[in-house]
Amino acid sequence: MLKIRLSRAGRKHVPFYRIVVTEHSQAAKHGYLQILGHYNPITKEFVLDKETADKFVKNGAQYSDTLKKLIERNA
């Protein structure tokens, strides 16, 4: 099953997250299928390619709980 979730990037104490599509059993940091956007919690910048994300969801992918909350907050 595919999951759409956050993958942490950035250096120590300066987090930055990529929104990635990955197999639920794999680590989000490696082996993701596609990058759909990014989220910067410091500046609150949230970018998501909604068309591509919807395409994955129609094919059975699911959002992580954290990403669902972020989408609701930034919609």
PQR file of N, CA, C, O and H, with PARSE charges and radii, in Angstrom:
ATOM      1  N   MET A   1       0.846  -1.169   0.000 -0.4000 1.5000
ATOM      2  CA  MET A   1       0.000   0.000   0.000 -0.0000 2.0000
ATOM      3  C   MET A   1       0.897   1.241   0.000  0.5500 1.7000
ATOM      4  O   MET A   1       1.912   1.285   0.696 -0.5500 1.4000
ATOM      5  N   LEU A   2       0.516   2.228  -0.775 -0.4000 1.5000
ATOM      6  CA  LEU A   2       1.271   3.468  -0.853 -0.0000 2.0000
ATOM      7  C   LEU A   2       0.802   4.460   0.200  0.5500 1.7000
ATOM      8  O   LEU A   2      -0.383   4.525   0.527 -0.5500 1.4000
ATOM      9  H   LEU A   2      -0.308   2.192  -1.340  0.4000 1.0000
ATOM     10  N   LYS A   3       1.745   5.230   0.724 -0.4000 1.5000
ATOM     11  CA  LYS A   3       1.449   6.283   1.693 -0.0000 2.0000
ATOM     12  C   LYS A   3       2.024   7.590   1.174  0.5500 1.7000
ATOM     13  O   LYS A   3       3.095   7.613   0.568 -0.5500 1.4000
ATOM     14  H   LYS A   3       2.708   5.177   0.458  0.4000 1.0000
ATOM     15  N   ILE A   4       1.314   8.662   1.413 -0.4000 1.5000
ATOM     16  CA  ILE A   4       1.817  10.001   1.131 -0.0000 2.0000
ATOM     17  C   ILE A   4       2.148  10.596   2.483  0.5500 1.7000
ATOM     18  O   ILE A   4       1.261  10.815   3.309 -0.5500 1.4000
ATOM     19  H   ILE A   4       0.444   8.643   1.905  0.4000 1.0000
ATOM     20  N   ARG A   5       3.441  10.861   2.711 -0.4000 1.5000
ATOM     21  CA  ARG A   5       3.863  11.295   4.038 -0.0000 2.0000
ATOM     22  C   ARG A   5       5.047  12.248   3.969  0.5500 1.7000
ATOM     23  O   ARG A   5       5.552  12.555   2.889 -0.5500 1.4000
ATOM     24  H   ARG A   5       4.161  10.683   2.040  0.4000 1.0000
ATOM     25  N   LEU A   6       5.481  12.709   5.133 -0.4000 1.5000
ATOM     26  CA  LEU A   6       6.573  13.668   5.230 -0.0000 2.0000
ATOM     27  C   LEU A   6       7.906  12.943   5.384  0.5500 1.7000
ATOM     28  O   LEU A   6       7.999  11.921   6.064 -0.5500 1.4000
ATOM     29  H   LEU A   6       5.071  12.460   6.010  0.4000 1.0000
ATOM     30  N   SER A   7       8.928  13.489   4.743 -0.4000 1.5000
ATOM     31  CA  SER A   7      10.287  12.980   4.865 -0.0000 2.0000
ATOM     32  C   SER A   7      11.167  14.135   5.315  0.5500 1.7000
ATOM     33  O   SER A   7      11.256  15.148   4.622 -0.5500 1.4000
ATOM     34  H   SER A   7       8.853  14.319   4.191  0.4000 1.0000
ATOM     35  N   ARG A   8      11.824  13.998   6.475 -0.4000 1.5000
ATOM     36  CA  ARG A   8      12.597  15.110   7.033 -0.0000 2.0000
ATOM     37  C   ARG A   8      13.888  15.325   6.249  0.5500 1.7000
ATOM     38  O   ARG A   8      14.582  14.378   5.878 -0.5500 1.4000
ATOM     39  H   ARG A   8      11.752  13.175   7.038  0.4000 1.0000
ATOM     40  N   ALA A   9      14.181  16.577   6.013 -0.4000 1.5000
ATOM     41  CA  ALA A   9      15.433  16.992   5.388 -0.0000 2.0000
ATOM     42  C   ALA A   9      15.922  18.210   6.164  0.5500 1.7000
ATOM     43  O   ALA A   9      15.321  18.577   7.174 -0.5500 1.4000
ATOM     44  H   ALA A   9      13.617  17.346   6.314  0.4000 1.0000
ATOM     45  N   GLY A  10      16.974  18.827   5.719 -0.4000 1.5000
ATOM     46  CA  GLY A  10      17.496  19.989   6.432 -0.0000 2.0000
ATOM     47  C   GLY A  10      18.536  19.578   7.454  0.5500 1.7000
ATOM     48  O   GLY A  10      18.757  18.393   7.704 -0.5500 1.4000
ATOM     49  H   GLY A  10      17.462  18.529   4.899  0.4000 1.0000
ATOM     50  N   ARG A  11      19.165  20.572   8.031 -0.4000 1.5000
ATOM     51  CA  ARG A  11      20.215  20.260   9.000 -0.0000 2.0000
ATOM     52  C   ARG A  11      19.671  20.272  10.426  0.5500 1.7000
ATOM     53  O   ARG A  11      18.480  20.481  10.654 -0.5500 1.4000
ATOM     54  H   ARG A  11      18.986  21.534   7.827  0.4000 1.0000
ATOM     55  N   LYS A  12      20.561  20.046  11.363 -0.4000 1.5000
ATOM     56  CA  LYS A  12      20.193  19.974  12.765 -0.0000 2.0000
ATOM     57  C   LYS A  12      19.542  21.272  13.233  0.5500 1.7000
ATOM     58  O   LYS A  12      20.084  22.353  13.002 -0.5500 1.4000
ATOM     59  H   LYS A  12      21.528  19.876  11.177  0.4000 1.0000
ATOM     60  N   HIS A  13      18.397  21.177  13.882 -0.4000 1.5000
ATOM     61  CA  HIS A  13      17.624  22.292  14.435 -0.0000 2.0000
ATOM     62  C   HIS A  13      16.998  23.201  13.371  0.5500 1.7000
ATOM     63  O   HIS A  13      16.445  24.248  13.706 -0.5500 1.4000
ATOM     64  H   HIS A  13      17.956  20.299  14.070  0.4000 1.0000
ATOM     65  N   VAL A  14      17.079  22.813  12.094 -0.4000 1.5000
ATOM     66  CA  VAL A  14      16.457  23.585  11.015 -0.0000 2.0000
ATOM     67  C   VAL A  14      15.697  22.588  10.135  0.5500 1.7000
ATOM     68  O   VAL A  14      16.159  22.251   9.045 -0.5500 1.4000
ATOM     69  H   VAL A  14      17.528  21.962  11.822  0.4000 1.0000
ATOM     70  N   PRO A  15      14.542  22.117  10.596 -0.5600 1.5000
ATOM     71  CA  PRO A  15      13.837  21.074   9.857  0.2800 2.0000
ATOM     72  C   PRO A  15      13.195  21.602   8.575  0.5500 1.7000
ATOM     73  O   PRO A  15      12.825  22.770   8.463 -0.5500 1.4000
ATOM     74  N   PHE A  16      13.083  20.697   7.632 -0.4000 1.5000
ATOM     75  CA  PHE A  16      12.446  20.952   6.354 -0.0000 2.0000
ATOM     76  C   PHE A  16      11.903  19.601   5.913  0.5500 1.7000
ATOM     77  O   PHE A  16      12.617  18.602   5.995 -0.5500 1.4000
ATOM     78  H   PHE A  16      13.383  19.748   7.723  0.4000 1.0000
ATOM     79  N   TYR A  17      10.675  19.545   5.453 -0.4000 1.5000
ATOM     80  CA  TYR A  17      10.067  18.270   5.117 -0.0000 2.0000
ATOM     81  C   TYR A  17       9.659  18.220   3.651  0.5500 1.7000
ATOM     82  O   TYR A  17       9.096  19.177   3.119 -0.5500 1.4000
ATOM     83  H   TYR A  17      10.095  20.357   5.386  0.4000 1.0000
ATOM     84  N   ARG A  18       9.947  17.101   3.007 -0.4000 1.5000
ATOM     85  CA  ARG A  18       9.451  16.840   1.664 -0.0000 2.0000
ATOM     86  C   ARG A  18       8.187  16.002   1.793  0.5500 1.7000
ATOM     87  O   ARG A  18       8.089  15.149   2.675 -0.5500 1.4000
ATOM     88  H   ARG A  18      10.405  16.324   3.439  0.4000 1.0000
ATOM     89  N   ILE A  19       7.231  16.243   0.921 -0.4000 1.5000
ATOM     90  CA  ILE A  19       6.033  15.416   0.873 -0.0000 2.0000
ATOM     91  C   ILE A  19       6.280  14.375  -0.212  0.5500 1.7000
ATOM     92  O   ILE A  19       6.410  14.715  -1.388 -0.5500 1.4000
ATOM     93  H   ILE A  19       7.311  16.936   0.204  0.4000 1.0000
ATOM     94  N   VAL A  20       6.343  13.105   0.186 -0.4000 1.5000
ATOM     95  CA  VAL A  20       6.736  12.041  -0.738 -0.0000 2.0000
ATOM     96  C   VAL A  20       5.691  10.922  -0.769  0.5500 1.7000
ATOM     97  O   VAL A  20       4.902  10.747   0.159 -0.5500 1.4000
ATOM     98  H   VAL A  20       6.237  12.829   1.141  0.4000 1.0000
ATOM     99  N   VAL A  21       5.719  10.177  -1.867 -0.4000 1.5000
ATOM    100  CA  VAL A  21       4.903   8.972  -1.999 -0.0000 2.0000
ATOM    101  C   VAL A  21       5.853   7.799  -1.840  0.5500 1.7000
ATOM    102  O   VAL A  21       6.861   7.714  -2.541 -0.5500 1.4000
ATOM    103  H   VAL A  21       6.360  10.319  -2.622  0.4000 1.0000
ATOM    104  N   THR A  22       5.537   6.895  -0.923 -0.4000 1.5000
ATOM    105  CA  THR A  22       6.402   5.751  -0.671 -0.0000 2.0000
ATOM    106  C   THR A  22       5.571   4.535  -0.270  0.5500 1.7000
ATOM    107  O   THR A  22       4.414   4.658   0.131 -0.5500 1.4000
ATOM    108  H   THR A  22       4.718   6.964  -0.354  0.4000 1.0000
ATOM    109  N   GLU A  23       6.172   3.385  -0.385 -0.4000 1.5000
ATOM    110  CA  GLU A  23       5.543   2.157   0.098 -0.0000 2.0000
ATOM    111  C   GLU A  23       5.476   2.245   1.621  0.5500 1.7000
ATOM    112  O   GLU A  23       6.423   2.707   2.255 -0.5500 1.4000
ATOM    113  H   GLU A  23       7.112   3.285  -0.711  0.4000 1.0000
ATOM    114  N   HIS A  24       4.367   1.806   2.210 -0.4000 1.5000
ATOM    115  CA  HIS A  24       4.174   1.998   3.659 -0.0000 2.0000
ATOM    116  C   HIS A  24       5.217   1.285   4.502  0.5500 1.7000
ATOM    117  O   HIS A  24       5.472   1.698   5.633 -0.5500 1.4000
ATOM    118  H   HIS A  24       3.597   1.430   1.694  0.4000 1.0000
ATOM    119  N   SER A  25       5.825   0.227   3.984 -0.4000 1.5000
ATOM    120  CA  SER A  25       6.790  -0.535   4.772 -0.0000 2.0000
ATOM    121  C   SER A  25       8.212   0.011   4.638  0.5500 1.7000
ATOM    122  O   SER A  25       9.098  -0.421   5.375 -0.5500 1.4000
ATOM    123  H   SER A  25       5.618  -0.109   3.065  0.4000 1.0000
ATOM    124  N   GLN A  26       8.455   0.948   3.718 -0.4000 1.5000
ATOM    125  CA  GLN A  26       9.790   1.501   3.539 -0.0000 2.0000
ATOM    126  C   GLN A  26       9.950   2.806   4.302  0.5500 1.7000
ATOM    127  O   GLN A  26       8.970   3.475   4.632 -0.5500 1.4000
ATOM    128  H   GLN A  26       7.735   1.299   3.119  0.4000 1.0000
ATOM    129  N   ALA A  27      11.186   3.153   4.572 -0.4000 1.5000
ATOM    130  CA  ALA A  27      11.477   4.429   5.216 -0.0000 2.0000
ATOM    131  C   ALA A  27      11.156   5.553   4.242  0.5500 1.7000
ATOM    132  O   ALA A  27      11.374   5.415   3.038 -0.5500 1.4000
ATOM    133  H   ALA A  27      11.982   2.610   4.304  0.4000 1.0000
ATOM    134  N   ALA A  28      10.645   6.654   4.752 -0.4000 1.5000
ATOM    135  CA  ALA A  28      10.273   7.780   3.894 -0.0000 2.0000
ATOM    136  C   ALA A  28      11.507   8.488   3.340  0.5500 1.7000
ATOM    137  O   ALA A  28      11.435   9.149   2.305 -0.5500 1.4000
ATOM    138  H   ALA A  28      10.469   6.766   5.730  0.4000 1.0000
ATOM    139  N   LYS A  29      12.629   8.348   4.027 -0.4000 1.5000
ATOM    140  CA  LYS A  29      13.833   9.063   3.617 -0.0000 2.0000
ATOM    141  C   LYS A  29      14.459   8.487   2.349  0.5500 1.7000
ATOM    142  O   LYS A  29      15.034   9.227   1.551 -0.5500 1.4000
ATOM    143  H   LYS A  29      12.687   7.811   4.868  0.4000 1.0000
ATOM    144  N   HIS A  30      14.351   7.185   2.161 -0.4000 1.5000
ATOM    145  CA  HIS A  30      14.948   6.528   1.002 -0.0000 2.0000
ATOM    146  C   HIS A  30      13.894   5.696   0.289  0.5500 1.7000
ATOM    147  O   HIS A  30      13.009   5.126   0.928 -0.5500 1.4000
ATOM    148  H   HIS A  30      13.884   6.584   2.810  0.4000 1.0000
ATOM    149  N   GLY A  31      13.983   5.629  -0.981 -0.4000 1.5000
ATOM    150  CA  GLY A  31      13.109   4.749  -1.742 -0.0000 2.0000
ATOM    151  C   GLY A  31      11.723   5.297  -2.011  0.5500 1.7000
ATOM    152  O   GLY A  31      10.781   4.522  -2.178 -0.5500 1.4000
ATOM    153  H   GLY A  31      14.701   6.092  -1.500  0.4000 1.0000
ATOM    154  N   TYR A  32      11.574   6.603  -2.057 -0.4000 1.5000
ATOM    155  CA  TYR A  32      10.267   7.157  -2.357 -0.0000 2.0000
ATOM    156  C   TYR A  32      10.053   7.160  -3.869  0.5500 1.7000
ATOM    157  O   TYR A  32      11.014   7.181  -4.638 -0.5500 1.4000
ATOM    158  H   TYR A  32      12.339   7.232  -1.921  0.4000 1.0000
ATOM    159  N   LEU A  33       8.791   7.139  -4.289 -0.4000 1.5000
ATOM    160  CA  LEU A  33       8.454   7.099  -5.700 -0.0000 2.0000
ATOM    161  C   LEU A  33       8.475   8.481  -6.339  0.5500 1.7000
ATOM    162  O   LEU A  33       8.958   8.649  -7.458 -0.5500 1.4000
ATOM    163  H   LEU A  33       8.010   7.122  -3.664  0.4000 1.0000
ATOM    164  N   GLN A  34       7.949   9.463  -5.623 -0.4000 1.5000
ATOM    165  CA  GLN A  34       7.859  10.806  -6.183 -0.0000 2.0000
ATOM    166  C   GLN A  34       7.771  11.841  -5.067  0.5500 1.7000
ATOM    167  O   GLN A  34       7.218  11.578  -3.999 -0.5500 1.4000
ATOM    168  H   GLN A  34       7.556   9.326  -4.714  0.4000 1.0000
ATOM    169  N   ILE A  35       8.322  13.015  -5.333 -0.4000 1.5000
ATOM    170  CA  ILE A  35       8.203  14.144  -4.418 -0.0000 2.0000
ATOM    171  C   ILE A  35       7.026  14.985  -4.885  0.5500 1.7000
ATOM    172  O   ILE A  35       6.979  15.405  -6.041 -0.5500 1.4000
ATOM    173  H   ILE A  35       8.770  13.229  -6.201  0.4000 1.0000
ATOM    174  N   LEU A  36       6.067  15.234  -3.980 -0.4000 1.5000
ATOM    175  CA  LEU A  36       4.860  15.973  -4.329 -0.0000 2.0000
ATOM    176  C   LEU A  36       4.881  17.420  -3.846  0.5500 1.7000
ATOM    177  O   LEU A  36       4.054  18.221  -4.283 -0.5500 1.4000
ATOM    178  H   LEU A  36       6.106  14.892  -3.041  0.4000 1.0000
ATOM    179  N   GLY A  37       5.795  17.769  -2.968 -0.4000 1.5000
ATOM    180  CA  GLY A  37       5.846  19.132  -2.453 -0.0000 2.0000
ATOM    181  C   GLY A  37       6.784  19.211  -1.268  0.5500 1.7000
ATOM    182  O   GLY A  37       7.629  18.339  -1.062 -0.5500 1.4000
ATOM    183  H   GLY A  37       6.467  17.119  -2.614  0.4000 1.0000
ATOM    184  N   HIS A  38       6.623  20.273  -0.488 -0.4000 1.5000
ATOM    185  CA  HIS A  38       7.461  20.452   0.695 -0.0000 2.0000
ATOM    186  C   HIS A  38       6.723  21.270   1.744  0.5500 1.7000
ATOM    187  O   HIS A  38       5.720  21.926   1.464 -0.5500 1.4000
ATOM    188  H   HIS A  38       5.937  20.982  -0.654  0.4000 1.0000
ATOM    189  N   TYR A  39       7.260  21.206   2.976 -0.4000 1.5000
ATOM    190  CA  TYR A  39       6.707  21.951   4.108 -0.0000 2.0000
ATOM    191  C   TYR A  39       7.858  22.445   4.960  0.5500 1.7000
ATOM    192  O   TYR A  39       8.730  21.669   5.351 -0.5500 1.4000
ATOM    193  H   TYR A  39       8.075  20.673   3.203  0.4000 1.0000
ATOM    194  N   ASN A  40       7.858  23.736   5.245 -0.4000 1.5000
ATOM    195  CA  ASN A  40       8.864  24.343   6.109 -0.0000 2.0000
ATOM    196  C   ASN A  40       8.160  24.816   7.379  0.5500 1.7000
ATOM    197  O   ASN A  40       7.446  25.818   7.333 -0.5500 1.4000
ATOM    198  H   ASN A  40       7.150  24.366   4.927  0.4000 1.0000
ATOM    199  N   PRO A  41       8.334  24.135   8.507 -0.5600 1.5000
ATOM    200  CA  PRO A  41       7.631  24.511   9.735  0.2800 2.0000
ATOM    201  C   PRO A  41       8.108  25.831  10.344  0.5500 1.7000
ATOM    202  O   PRO A  41       7.404  26.412  11.170 -0.5500 1.4000
ATOM    203  N   ILE A  42       9.268  26.307   9.959 -0.4000 1.5000
ATOM    204  CA  ILE A  42       9.777  27.565  10.507 -0.0000 2.0000
ATOM    205  C   ILE A  42       9.055  28.746   9.866  0.5500 1.7000
ATOM    206  O   ILE A  42       8.608  29.657  10.564 -0.5500 1.4000
ATOM    207  H   ILE A  42       9.840  25.836   9.288  0.4000 1.0000
ATOM    208  N   THR A  43       8.942  28.732   8.539 -0.4000 1.5000
ATOM    209  CA  THR A  43       8.267  29.824   7.830 -0.0000 2.0000
ATOM    210  C   THR A  43       6.807  29.500   7.540  0.5500 1.7000
ATOM    211  O   THR A  43       6.082  30.344   7.013 -0.5500 1.4000
ATOM    212  H   THR A  43       9.305  27.993   7.973  0.4000 1.0000
ATOM    213  N   LYS A  44       6.365  28.292   7.876 -0.4000 1.5000
ATOM    214  CA  LYS A  44       4.999  27.806   7.647 -0.0000 2.0000
ATOM    215  C   LYS A  44       4.656  27.722   6.150  0.5500 1.7000
ATOM    216  O   LYS A  44       3.482  27.761   5.782 -0.5500 1.4000
ATOM    217  H   LYS A  44       6.954  27.607   8.304  0.4000 1.0000
ATOM    218  N   GLU A  45       5.673  27.607   5.296 -0.4000 1.5000
ATOM    219  CA  GLU A  45       5.447  27.464   3.861 -0.0000 2.0000
ATOM    220  C   GLU A  45       5.025  26.024   3.560  0.5500 1.7000
ATOM    221  O   GLU A  45       5.693  25.075   3.968 -0.5500 1.4000
ATOM    222  H   GLU A  45       6.626  27.575   5.595  0.4000 1.0000
ATOM    223  N   PHE A  46       3.907  25.875   2.841 -0.4000 1.5000
ATOM    224  CA  PHE A  46       3.364  24.555   2.515 -0.0000 2.0000
ATOM    225  C   PHE A  46       3.040  24.525   1.027  0.5500 1.7000
ATOM    226  O   PHE A  46       2.206  25.299   0.556 -0.5500 1.4000
ATOM    227  H   PHE A  46       3.364  26.646   2.510  0.4000 1.0000
ATOM    228  N   VAL A  47       3.694  23.634   0.286 -0.4000 1.5000
ATOM    229  CA  VAL A  47       3.469  23.501  -1.153 -0.0000 2.0000
ATOM    230  C   VAL A  47       3.155  22.040  -1.441  0.5500 1.7000
ATOM    231  O   VAL A  47       3.905  21.148  -1.042 -0.5500 1.4000
ATOM    232  H   VAL A  47       4.371  23.005   0.669  0.4000 1.0000
ATOM    233  N   LEU A  48       2.033  21.793  -2.142 -0.4000 1.5000
ATOM    234  CA  LEU A  48       1.629  20.436  -2.485 -0.0000 2.0000
ATOM    235  C   LEU A  48       1.062  20.432  -3.889  0.5500 1.7000
ATOM    236  O   LEU A  48       0.207  21.251  -4.223 -0.5500 1.4000
ATOM    237  H   LEU A  48       1.424  22.517  -2.466  0.4000 1.0000
ATOM    238  N   ASP A  49       1.541  19.504  -4.717 -0.4000 1.5000
ATOM    239  CA  ASP A  49       0.985  19.321  -6.056 -0.0000 2.0000
ATOM    240  C   ASP A  49      -0.297  18.508  -5.893  0.5500 1.7000
ATOM    241  O   ASP A  49      -0.272  17.277  -5.901 -0.5500 1.4000
ATOM    242  H   ASP A  49       2.236  18.838  -4.446  0.4000 1.0000
ATOM    243  N   LYS A  50      -1.408  19.209  -5.745 -0.4000 1.5000
ATOM    244  CA  LYS A  50      -2.695  18.584  -5.415 -0.0000 2.0000
ATOM    245  C   LYS A  50      -3.176  17.638  -6.516  0.5500 1.7000
ATOM    246  O   LYS A  50      -3.752  16.592  -6.215 -0.5500 1.4000
ATOM    247  H   LYS A  50      -1.429  20.209  -5.738  0.4000 1.0000
ATOM    248  N   GLU A  51      -2.952  17.985  -7.782 -0.4000 1.5000
ATOM    249  CA  GLU A  51      -3.399  17.122  -8.885 -0.0000 2.0000
ATOM    250  C   GLU A  51      -2.741  15.747  -8.808  0.5500 1.7000
ATOM    251  O   GLU A  51      -3.416  14.721  -8.880 -0.5500 1.4000
ATOM    252  H   GLU A  51      -2.485  18.835  -8.027  0.4000 1.0000
ATOM    253  N   THR A  52      -1.429  15.738  -8.662 -0.4000 1.5000
ATOM    254  CA  THR A  52      -0.701  14.478  -8.603 -0.0000 2.0000
ATOM    255  C   THR A  52      -1.058  13.697  -7.342  0.5500 1.7000
ATOM    256  O   THR A  52      -1.194  12.474  -7.386 -0.5500 1.4000
ATOM    257  H   THR A  52      -0.881  16.572  -8.603  0.4000 1.0000
ATOM    258  N   ALA A  53      -1.211  14.398  -6.219 -0.4000 1.5000
ATOM    259  CA  ALA A  53      -1.590  13.736  -4.970 -0.0000 2.0000
ATOM    260  C   ALA A  53      -2.964  13.083  -5.112  0.5500 1.7000
ATOM    261  O   ALA A  53      -3.162  11.952  -4.669 -0.5500 1.4000
ATOM    262  H   ALA A  53      -1.101  15.391  -6.183  0.4000 1.0000
ATOM    263  N   ASP A  54      -3.914  13.791  -5.728 -0.4000 1.5000
ATOM    264  CA  ASP A  54      -5.250  13.222  -5.937 -0.0000 2.0000
ATOM    265  C   ASP A  54      -5.200  11.993  -6.838  0.5500 1.7000
ATOM    266  O   ASP A  54      -5.962  11.045  -6.649 -0.5500 1.4000
ATOM    267  H   ASP A  54      -3.754  14.710  -6.087  0.4000 1.0000
ATOM    268  N   LYS A  55      -4.296  12.017  -7.824 -0.4000 1.5000
ATOM    269  CA  LYS A  55      -4.140  10.868  -8.715 -0.0000 2.0000
ATOM    270  C   LYS A  55      -3.689   9.630  -7.929  0.5500 1.7000
ATOM    271  O   LYS A  55      -4.197   8.528  -8.141 -0.5500 1.4000
ATOM    272  H   LYS A  55      -3.678  12.787  -7.978  0.4000 1.0000
ATOM    273  N   PHE A  56      -2.726   9.831  -7.017 -0.4000 1.5000
ATOM    274  CA  PHE A  56      -2.247   8.722  -6.192 -0.0000 2.0000
ATOM    275  C   PHE A  56      -3.343   8.235  -5.243  0.5500 1.7000
ATOM    276  O   PHE A  56      -3.487   7.031  -5.030 -0.5500 1.4000
ATOM    277  H   PHE A  56      -2.314  10.726  -6.845  0.4000 1.0000
ATOM    278  N   VAL A  57      -4.114   9.162  -4.673 -0.4000 1.5000
ATOM    279  CA  VAL A  57      -5.184   8.788  -3.745 -0.0000 2.0000
ATOM    280  C   VAL A  57      -6.266   7.984  -4.472  0.5500 1.7000
ATOM    281  O   VAL A  57      -6.794   7.020  -3.918 -0.5500 1.4000
ATOM    282  H   VAL A  57      -3.997  10.140  -4.845  0.4000 1.0000
ATOM    283  N   LYS A  58      -6.595   8.370  -5.697 -0.4000 1.5000
ATOM    284  CA  LYS A  58      -7.578   7.611  -6.476 -0.0000 2.0000
ATOM    285  C   LYS A  58      -7.108   6.195  -6.766  0.5500 1.7000
ATOM    286  O   LYS A  58      -7.921   5.286  -6.936 -0.5500 1.4000
ATOM    287  H   LYS A  58      -6.166   9.153  -6.147  0.4000 1.0000
ATOM    288  N   ASN A  59      -5.786   6.010  -6.822 -0.4000 1.5000
ATOM    289  CA  ASN A  59      -5.224   4.685  -7.065 -0.0000 2.0000
ATOM    290  C   ASN A  59      -4.952   3.913  -5.779  0.5500 1.7000
ATOM    291  O   ASN A  59      -4.339   2.846  -5.823 -0.5500 1.4000
ATOM    292  H   ASN A  59      -5.126   6.748  -6.684  0.4000 1.0000
ATOM    293  N   GLY A  60      -5.397   4.433  -4.630 -0.4000 1.5000
ATOM    294  CA  GLY A  60      -5.319   3.676  -3.387 -0.0000 2.0000
ATOM    295  C   GLY A  60      -4.328   4.170  -2.355  0.5500 1.7000
ATOM    296  O   GLY A  60      -4.244   3.584  -1.275 -0.5500 1.4000
ATOM    297  H   GLY A  60      -5.895   5.299  -4.594  0.4000 1.0000
ATOM    298  N   ALA A  61      -3.575   5.215  -2.635 -0.4000 1.5000
ATOM    299  CA  ALA A  61      -2.625   5.738  -1.647 -0.0000 2.0000
ATOM    300  C   ALA A  61      -3.385   6.449  -0.533  0.5500 1.7000
ATOM    301  O   ALA A  61      -4.498   6.931  -0.741 -0.5500 1.4000
ATOM    302  H   ALA A  61      -3.643   5.691  -3.512  0.4000 1.0000
ATOM    303  N   GLN A  62      -2.778   6.510   0.647 -0.4000 1.5000
ATOM    304  CA  GLN A  62      -3.406   7.172   1.785 -0.0000 2.0000
ATOM    305  C   GLN A  62      -2.463   8.210   2.360  0.5500 1.7000
ATOM    306  O   GLN A  62      -1.246   8.020   2.368 -0.5500 1.4000
ATOM    307  H   GLN A  62      -1.874   6.118   0.816  0.4000 1.0000
ATOM    308  N   TYR A  63      -3.034   9.323   2.848 -0.4000 1.5000
ATOM    309  CA  TYR A  63      -2.249  10.343   3.518 -0.0000 2.0000
ATOM    310  C   TYR A  63      -1.904   9.883   4.927  0.5500 1.7000
ATOM    311  O   TYR A  63      -2.669   9.150   5.552 -0.5500 1.4000
ATOM    312  H   TYR A  63      -4.022   9.477   2.841  0.4000 1.0000
ATOM    313  N   SER A  64      -0.747  10.317   5.426 -0.4000 1.5000
ATOM    314  CA  SER A  64      -0.428  10.078   6.831 -0.0000 2.0000
ATOM    315  C   SER A  64      -1.289  11.013   7.674  0.5500 1.7000
ATOM    316  O   SER A  64      -1.812  12.006   7.167 -0.5500 1.4000
ATOM    317  H   SER A  64      -0.125  10.913   4.918  0.4000 1.0000
ATOM    318  N   ASP A  65      -1.435  10.701   8.947 -0.4000 1.5000
ATOM    319  CA  ASP A  65      -2.266  11.518   9.840 -0.0000 2.0000
ATOM    320  C   ASP A  65      -1.739  12.950   9.932  0.5500 1.7000
ATOM    321  O   ASP A  65      -2.518  13.903   9.902 -0.5500 1.4000
ATOM    322  H   ASP A  65      -1.010   9.895   9.359  0.4000 1.0000
ATOM    323  N   THR A  66      -0.430  13.100  10.044 -0.4000 1.5000
ATOM    324  CA  THR A  66       0.168  14.437  10.153 -0.0000 2.0000
ATOM    325  C   THR A  66      -0.086  15.242   8.886  0.5500 1.7000
ATOM    326  O   THR A  66      -0.409  16.427   8.956 -0.5500 1.4000
ATOM    327  H   THR A  66       0.203  12.326  10.068  0.4000 1.0000
ATOM    328  N   LEU A  67       0.057  14.613   7.746 -0.4000 1.5000
ATOM    329  CA  LEU A  67      -0.149  15.318   6.488 -0.0000 2.0000
ATOM    330  C   LEU A  67      -1.613  15.693   6.284  0.5500 1.7000
ATOM    331  O   LEU A  67      -1.911  16.740   5.709 -0.5500 1.4000
ATOM    332  H   LEU A  67       0.320  13.650   7.689  0.4000 1.0000
ATOM    333  N   LYS A  68      -2.527  14.844   6.752 -0.4000 1.5000
ATOM    334  CA  LYS A  68      -3.955  15.197   6.679 -0.0000 2.0000
ATOM    335  C   LYS A  68      -4.227  16.485   7.451  0.5500 1.7000
ATOM    336  O   LYS A  68      -4.942  17.360   6.963 -0.5500 1.4000
ATOM    337  H   LYS A  68      -2.284  13.994   7.219  0.4000 1.0000
ATOM    338  N   LYS A  69      -3.668  16.605   8.638 -0.4000 1.5000
ATOM    339  CA  LYS A  69      -3.851  17.794   9.458 -0.0000 2.0000
ATOM    340  C   LYS A  69      -3.269  19.026   8.784  0.5500 1.7000
ATOM    341  O   LYS A  69      -3.879  20.095   8.815 -0.5500 1.4000
ATOM    342  H   LYS A  69      -3.087  15.894   9.035  0.4000 1.0000
ATOM    343  N   LEU A  70      -2.097  18.890   8.175 -0.4000 1.5000
ATOM    344  CA  LEU A  70      -1.477  20.009   7.479 -0.0000 2.0000
ATOM    345  C   LEU A  70      -2.315  20.464   6.287  0.5500 1.7000
ATOM    346  O   LEU A  70      -2.451  21.663   6.045 -0.5500 1.4000
ATOM    347  H   LEU A  70      -1.602  18.022   8.149  0.4000 1.0000
ATOM    348  N   ILE A  71      -2.868  19.528   5.557 -0.4000 1.5000
ATOM    349  CA  ILE A  71      -3.701  19.859   4.396 -0.0000 2.0000
ATOM    350  C   ILE A  71      -4.959  20.574   4.846  0.5500 1.7000
ATOM    351  O   ILE A  71      -5.367  21.553   4.221 -0.5500 1.4000
ATOM    352  H   ILE A  71      -2.758  18.554   5.754  0.4000 1.0000
ATOM    353  N   GLU A  72      -5.585  20.106   5.920 -0.4000 1.5000
ATOM    354  CA  GLU A  72      -6.782  20.761   6.443 -0.0000 2.0000
ATOM    355  C   GLU A  72      -6.477  22.185   6.899  0.5500 1.7000
ATOM    356  O   GLU A  72      -7.262  23.102   6.659 -0.5500 1.4000
ATOM    357  H   GLU A  72      -5.254  19.310   6.428  0.4000 1.0000
ATOM    358  N   ARG A  73      -5.335  22.364   7.555 -0.4000 1.5000
ATOM    359  CA  ARG A  73      -4.947  23.667   8.071 -0.0000 2.0000
ATOM    360  C   ARG A  73      -4.621  24.660   6.949  0.5500 1.7000
ATOM    361  O   ARG A  73      -4.870  25.858   7.082 -0.5500 1.4000
ATOM    362  H   ARG A  73      -4.697  21.619   7.750  0.4000 1.0000
ATOM    363  N   ASN A  74      -4.066  24.155   5.850 -0.4000 1.5000
ATOM    364  CA  ASN A  74      -3.621  25.028   4.767 -0.0000 2.0000
ATOM    365  C   ASN A  74      -4.552  25.036   3.567  0.5500 1.7000
ATOM    366  O   ASN A  74      -4.200  25.581   2.521 -0.5500 1.4000
ATOM    367  H   ASN A  74      -3.863  23.182   5.741  0.4000 1.0000
ATOM    368  N   ALA A  75      -5.715  24.451   3.694 -0.4000 1.5000
ATOM    369  CA  ALA A  75      -6.639  24.419   2.560 -0.0000 2.0000
ATOM    370  C   ALA A  75      -7.395  25.707   2.401  0.5500 1.7000
ATOM    371  O   ALA A  75      -8.212  25.834   1.488 -0.5500 1.4000
ATOM    372  H   ALA A  75      -6.001  24.008   4.544  0.4000 1.0000
TER
END
